[in-house]
Amino acid sequence: MLQERRQSQRFHDEQVVFVTLTNGARESTAGVTENVSADGTLLYCDRFIALGSQVEVMLEFVPEITLGKPVPALCQGRVLRIEQELKEGKFGMAVVFEQLHVLPSA
């Protein structure tokens, strides 16, 4: 039996996000989240990003996480897992957040 390793509850949340590689040339690509937690996200994007890559993800935390209203944030982390199969032609990856920066609301 597999042991659950997640630290925080995940919430289904499809939103467009921007993913920027930060180890090397700063290249950005758009993606779509499948789920989000306070500790990370599962997302899909057009570009393959290697396991262990350092990334920044610009997203909005859902009210279920913030216990209130949506909160925009810049999340710095790394690619922890790569999904084995493409989803609608997009590459899937789990990103664990290592630092969070709350951004001003629009």
C-alpha atoms as one frame of an Amber mdcrd trajectory, in Angstrom:
protein
   0.000   0.000   0.000   1.302   3.439  -0.950   1.700   5.919   1.875   0.225
   9.390   1.372   3.118  11.895   1.375   1.174  15.121   0.959   1.442  17.576
   3.815  -1.605  19.684   2.875  -5.015  19.008   1.446  -5.239  19.506  -2.314
  -8.137  21.318  -3.923  -9.246  20.766  -7.513  -8.580  24.078  -9.227  -8.081
  24.686 -12.925  -6.467  28.051 -13.518  -4.016  29.461 -16.011  -0.612  29.984
 -14.422   2.797  31.181 -15.557   5.794  28.933 -14.921   9.322  30.382 -15.104
  12.491  28.297 -15.031  14.889  29.898 -12.572  17.961  27.641 -12.788  19.640
  29.040 -15.866  18.008  31.213 -18.494  14.713  32.604 -17.213  12.255  31.103
 -19.674   8.503  31.262 -19.072   5.589  29.204 -20.288   1.880  29.157 -19.563
   0.274  26.199 -17.864  -2.972  25.025 -16.295  -3.253  23.692 -12.755  -5.195
  20.556 -11.951  -5.003  20.941  -8.199  -3.399  23.306  -5.703  -2.443  23.137
  -2.028  -0.501  25.403   0.300   2.545  23.204  -0.390   2.405  22.667  -4.144
   0.489  22.101  -7.345  -0.039  19.608 -10.123   0.033  21.453 -13.431   0.275
  20.845 -17.159   2.125  22.965 -19.709   3.221  22.832 -23.353   6.895  22.671
 -22.477   8.707  19.776 -20.805  10.442  20.876 -17.614  12.950  18.409 -16.161
  12.664  16.734 -12.789  14.413  18.820 -10.114  14.212  22.074 -12.074  13.829
  25.241 -10.009  10.696  27.148 -11.027   8.461  30.054 -10.093   4.718  29.651
 -10.448   2.443  32.684 -10.517  -1.007  31.603  -9.328  -3.973  32.488  -7.171
  -4.602  30.482  -4.010  -8.236  29.421  -3.796 -10.428  30.599  -0.891 -10.441
  27.056   0.572  -6.703  27.418   1.232  -6.714  31.020   2.432  -9.967  30.704
   4.424 -11.318  33.799   2.779 -10.827  35.282  -0.645  -8.494  34.288  -3.498
  -4.891  35.395  -2.903  -2.391  35.961  -5.748   1.085  34.603  -5.059   4.488
  33.992  -6.593   5.568  30.510  -5.510   9.176  29.384  -5.782   9.867  25.676
  -5.805  11.053  22.683  -7.776   9.642  19.981  -9.985   9.162  17.004  -7.683
   7.495  14.540 -10.062   6.826  14.203 -13.783   3.566  12.634 -14.977   4.250
   9.625 -17.216   1.512  10.389 -19.752   0.648  13.583 -21.574  -2.755  15.102
 -20.905  -4.280  16.699 -23.999  -0.754  17.006 -25.408   0.596  18.788 -22.320
   3.375  17.735 -19.934   2.329  17.194 -16.322   4.452  17.926 -13.292   4.084
  18.178  -9.550   5.757  21.267  -8.111   6.566  21.532  -4.416   6.612  25.109
  -3.102   9.668  26.123  -1.081   8.895  29.854  -0.721   5.686  31.846  -1.134
   5.373  35.563  -1.815   1.894  37.040  -1.496   1.250  39.648  -4.178  -0.964
  42.730  -3.917  -4.529  42.146  -5.073  -5.619  43.929  -8.228
